[in-house]
Amino acid sequence: MNILQVSAPKSGSFWLNTILRKSLRSSGIKITHYIKTLPEYEMLKKQQLSFKGQAGVDMMDIEEEEVYFRVSSIFKKPIPELTEYAQRASLAWTHSTWCNRTASVFSFFDKKICIVRDPRDTALSAARFAFTPYMKAHYPSSYNSVEEYFSAEYERLMEQWVWFYGNYLLRKEELDLHFIFYENLLHNFQQEFDALLQYLELDLPIEVKSRIQHEVSFSTMKEESPGHLHKGRSKKWMQHLSSEQIKIASNIAGSLMDIFGYAAGTEEADTLPRVPAEIPKKRLQTILETIDWKNLY
């Protein structure tokens, strides 16, 4: 079995990757890597990146013209043969949004898992992360502070979230995508984990699932990757966003948030997200038509 995990940046990607790695290994399934078979890997693994082992992650960029494998901003090359790549990369990872190549690339993977997080919390996390030592070194920002970054990029981040997740939800059945939610992992881990294991067709004993839950808790993971993880909380937007900023998010992303079950305002903030029983494709198509995606990336 090979797996492709799909996520927008700062939506719980590293968390999902850790859960998947521990689940596969606990099931006796060996994880193999394409990047580690290359001669460049010996140099790449010595680099100081955002988290331990990042150089060994099989990261894909799926673009209209080409499909690439890369390590952070320091190494990027076209994938010469996707069949070979998918055979060697048993747990690949992409931040790429939908494009005309997506379906064909996804078809090389047995299982595809997409993690979603509230766009307001994602935006707050992205602004903070932009000023970590790792990001300053590899993706330097033109902004002078977290506040300046957030103010300038907030609306664009909302639109990116709509374009990214709206397209993937619209094509959920076509791509055989399993959706998992950051907030549900925080507040109802075992139920969300059980649904993931069922999709992966893995059967783990209760004691193993409990052990994994402890090992992937934020307190445990932050000790191992302090530069990549912050606090692991949901609904931070309630404390940090102004009423005007909450309204902006509702205006831009509110329709898709509603489909996923995210609260638009503080009065509804106790709800947890989910995938609707029936995908409202016409509504999603209408939502996506409002986004000028060419100016988002």
N, C-alpha and C positions, 0 to 999 in steps of 0.2 A: 504493500500500500504506500502511495505517496500522497502528500497533502500540500495544498497551497493555502496559506493564510492571507487574508485580504483586510486591509485597514487603512483608514486615514491616519496620518501622524498624530501622536499624542491621544490616541483613543483606547489604549490598553494593549498595544501590539506586543510589547515585551512580556507582559503578563500572560497573554494568550499563548505566546510561543513557549514560555516556561511550563504552562499547564500541559500543552501538547507534548513537549519533550518528556516530561515526567510520566505522562499517561502511556506513551508508546514504550518507554523503557520498562515501566512496571508491567507491561503486557508481554515483555520479552521480544519486542520488535526493535531491531537495530536501526538506528538513524544514520543514514549515509549523506555525504556532502559532495557536491560538485566542486565547490571552490577549493576544498582541501586537496583535490587531486592535481591542482595546478602548481607549477613551480613558483609562481609569484606568492603563493600563500605563506611561505616561510618568511618572506619580508613583511607581508601584510599583518601577520599575527603579532608582530613586535610593536605595532603602532598603538599609541594611547588613544582609545576611542571611547564611546559613551558607556559601554558595559563590557564586562569580561566575556570573551568569546565572540564579540561582534564580528571580527574578521572571518569567522568560520560560518556565519549565517549565509545561506543561499538567498540573497536578495535579488529580485528581478525588477527591471523597469520595462513595462510593456508600453510601447509607443507605436504610433501609426506607421512609421517607417521601418522600425527595427525593434527587436527584443534584446535587452542587455542583461548581463549580470554585473553586479558592482559591490564594492565595499565602501560605504560612506561616500565621501567626495574624493577619495584618494585613488580609486581604481574602478574603471568601467570599460567593458568590452562587449561587443555583440555576441550573443550566444550562437555558435556556429551550427549546432544541430540540436533542436529541441527534444528529439527523442532521447538522445544520449543524456542531455541535461536532466530531463525528468526521471530517467532511470537512476541517475546518481544522486540527485537532490530529493531525498525522501521527505524533507520538510522545508519547503520554500516559502518565501515571504514577499509580498508586494504592497507598495503604497500607491500603485498606479490606478488612476481612474479608468472608467470604461472607454474603450476606443474600438475601432473596427477589427483589431487583432485579438481582442480579449477572448472571445468565445473559442477561437482556434487554439490559443495558448492554454486556456483552462482545460481543454479537452485532453491534454496530456497528463492531467492529475486526477486521481481517483476521488479525492475528497477536497472540497473547497469550503473554507470557514471564514466568515466575515464578522469582525467585532465592531460594535457600534457604541458610541458614547454621546451623551448630551452635547450638542454643538457649543453651548455656552461654556461648559466646563472644558471642552476640548480647546476652545479659543484661549481661555485663561491659562491652561497648561502650556499651550504653544508659546504664548508670550513670555512666560517664565523660563521655559526651556531655551528660548532663543538667546538668553544671556548666561547660560552655563558655560564653563570653560571649553567643553567639547564643541558647542555650537559656535562660539566665538572663534575657535581655531579652524573649524571646517566649513561652517556656513555663516560667515560674519554678517551682521545686520547693519543697515545704514542708520538705524535708530539709536538713540542715546540711552533709552531706559525701557523697562518693561511696560511702563505706563504709556510711553510714546508709541511703542510697537503696537500695543493693544488698541489704542485709539485709532491708529492709522489702518490697521489690518482687520479690524473686527468685522466689518461688513463683508469684506472679501472672504474671510474665513467662514462666515455663515453661508455664503453662496457656494463655496467649495464643498461644504458639508452636504448641501442639498444636491449638488451635481453628482458627487461621489456616491452617496448612499441611495439617492433616488434612482440612479441608473442601475445599481446592483439589485435593489429591491424589485424593480421593474422586470429584471431578467432572472429572478431567483430560480424559477423552475427550469428555464433553459440552461442555466449554468450549474444546476444542482448545488446551490449555495445554502449552507446552514448558517443562520444568523445567531450570534451570541451577544449579550449586552453587558457592558462594563458594570452598570448599576446592579444588575441581577447577580453578577459574580460577587459584588460587595454585600448585598443584602439577602441573597438566597442562593448561596454558592452551590450547595449539593443538588438542588433542583436543576440549576443551569448546567452543572457539570454532568449530571445524569443524562440530560438531553444531548449534550455533546458526545458522550460516550456511546449513546444509542446510535447517533448518526455515524460515528466512526466504527460501529460494530465491535466495540471493545467491552469486555465484561471483567470488571475489577471487583475484588472483595471489598466489603465495607471498611475494613481496617486499612486497606491500601488507599481507598478514596479519602479517608479521614487524614491519613498521613500526607497525601498530596495537598489537601486543603491547608494543612498547617505549613507545609513547605512553600506554598505559593502565597501565603499571607504577606501583606505589604511590609509588616515589621520584619519578617524573615528576609524577604527579597531586598529590602533597602539596605540591610547590612552587607549584602553581597554586591549591590550596584547602587551606591549612594549618589553617584552623579547622574544617574538616569531616572531615578524614581524620586518623587517628592513625598506626598502624604497619602495618596490612595483614598481619596474621598469623592463622594458624589454631591451634587447640588451646591458646589462652592459658589455658583453664580448668584445664589440667593443672598449671600453676604457681600459679594464684591461688585455686583452690577447695579447701576442706577436704574430707576424706573424707565428712563428713556432708552437705556441700553437693552433692557428686557423687552421693551416695545419693538426695538429695531430687530432683535432676534425673531420675535413673533411675526413681524411683517415679512421678513425674508425667508425664514425657515419654518414658520408656524404650521404650514400645511403638512409638510413632511413629518414634523415633530408630532402632529396630531395623529397621523397614520401609524407611527411607531408607539404612540401612547405617552409621549413626553409632555409634561405639564407646561403650558404656555406662561403661567404666572405663579406667584408664590402661593396663592390660595388652593392650587391643585397639586402642590409639589409632593404629595405623599404617594402618587401613582408610580408604578414601575413600568418600563417599556416592554413591548412584545411585538412579534410579527403578526399582522392581522391574519385571520383565518382565510380570508380571500384577498388576494392582492388587487387593489383598486387601480388597474392599469391605465384606464382613461384619465383618472385624476392625476396619476403620476406623470403621464405624458404632458398634461396641461401644466403641471408644476415645472417640469424640466424645460418647457418652451419659454419660460420667463427668464431663464438663466443665459447670459451671454458668456458661454463657457470659454470662448477663445481668449478672453481677457482675464481668466482666473489663474492661469499657470504661466 
